[in-house]
Amino acid sequence: MSELAFVVTERSLAGDTLVGVYTTLEKARAQLPPYESGRLFDFTIQANVIDAAPQAVPWTVLLTCYGEAYEVTPYVQCSGCPDPEDGGYHIDDSDDSMHAVIWAPTPGEATVLAKELFSDERG
């Protein structure tokens, strides 16, 4: 059995839809429409290692002054942004909200870690 799984997803107005999971790239590509259809770019194929441990990635978490998360997005590096390897956060003086870069495998885990950091800062 292959150690890779190829996931085919279609993006549309209804959102992302899983087309299927395939053992070979050739089988995954067979699910795609022809280039001439104009719909090829609505599909993605993602290769995943089976039974791989989750990898932490940086997330930007915004919390209110009460410690409630109101936005979680993938961290996007910019020239003036802090290095995501360092993590980091800052508290906005105007409204006491907190903006944190959190390394976690999922946005939910990033939210939990940011709330813990916020309560430690306020505690």
C-alpha positions in Angstrom: 0.0 0.0 0.0 1.2 3.5 -0.8 2.2 5.8 2.0 0.6 8.7 0.2 -3.0 9.7 -0.3 -4.0 12.1 -2.9 -7.0 14.3 -2.0 -9.1 15.9 -4.8 -11.1 19.0 -3.8 -13.4 21.2 -5.8 -13.9 24.9 -4.9 -17.2 26.4 -5.9 -19.8 29.0 -4.8 -21.1 26.3 -2.4 -17.6 26.0 -0.7 -15.0 23.3 -0.9 -16.2 19.8 -1.6 -14.2 16.6 -1.3 -14.3 14.8 -4.6 -12.3 11.8 -3.3 -9.1 10.3 -1.9 -6.9 8.2 -4.2 -3.8 6.0 -3.9 -2.0 7.4 -7.0 -1.6 10.7 -8.6 -2.9 9.3 -11.9 -6.2 8.2 -10.3 -6.6 11.6 -8.7 -5.9 13.4 -12.0 -8.5 11.3 -13.7 -11.1 13.1 -11.7 -10.2 16.5 -13.1 -12.1 18.1 -15.9 -10.2 18.9 -19.2 -8.4 22.2 -19.4 -10.7 23.3 -22.2 -13.7 23.2 -19.9 -12.3 26.3 -18.1 -12.9 24.6 -14.7 -9.6 23.0 -14.1 -8.5 25.7 -11.7 -11.5 25.0 -9.5 -9.9 21.8 -8.4 -6.9 21.0 -6.2 -4.9 17.8 -5.6 -3.1 17.6 -2.3 -0.7 14.8 -1.4 -0.8 13.7 2.3 1.4 11.2 4.1 -0.8 8.5 5.7 -0.5 8.3 9.5 1.8 11.3 9.7 1.9 13.3 12.9 0.2 16.7 12.7 2.5 19.6 11.9 2.3 22.9 13.7 1.9 25.9 11.5 1.6 29.6 12.5 -1.9 31.1 13.0 -2.9 34.7 13.7 -5.4 34.8 16.6 -7.2 38.0 17.5 -8.8 38.1 21.0 -11.1 40.7 22.5 -10.2 42.5 25.8 -12.3 39.7 27.5 -10.1 36.9 26.1 -12.7 35.7 23.5 -11.3 34.8 20.0 -13.0 36.7 17.2 -10.7 35.8 14.3 -8.2 33.0 13.5 -6.4 33.1 10.1 -3.3 31.5 8.7 -0.3 33.7 9.4 0.8 35.6 6.4 4.5 36.8 6.5 5.1 40.4 5.5 8.3 42.4 5.5 7.4 44.3 8.7 5.9 41.3 10.5 7.6 39.5 13.3 9.3 36.2 12.4 6.7 33.4 13.0 9.4 31.1 14.5 9.5 33.5 17.4 5.8 33.4 18.0 4.8 36.5 19.7 1.9 38.7 20.5 1.0 42.3 21.3 -1.8 43.9 23.2 -3.5 46.9 21.4 -3.6 49.8 23.9 -6.7 51.3 22.3 -9.0 48.5 23.1 -7.0 46.0 25.1 -7.4 43.3 22.4 -4.6 40.8 21.8 -3.0 39.8 18.5 -1.0 36.6 18.7 1.0 34.4 16.4 0.5 30.9 17.7 2.1 27.7 16.4 -0.5 24.9 16.4 -1.7 22.1 14.0 -5.3 23.5 13.8 -7.0 26.9 14.3 -9.0 25.5 17.2 -5.8 24.5 19.1 -4.3 27.9 18.3 -7.3 29.6 19.8 -7.0 27.5 23.0 -3.3 28.4 23.3 -3.9 32.1 22.7 -6.7 32.2 25.4 -4.2 30.6 27.8 -1.6 33.1 26.9 -4.1 36.0 27.3 -5.2 34.8 30.7 -1.6 34.4 31.8 -0.9 38.0 30.7 -4.0 39.3 32.5 -3.6 37.1 35.6 
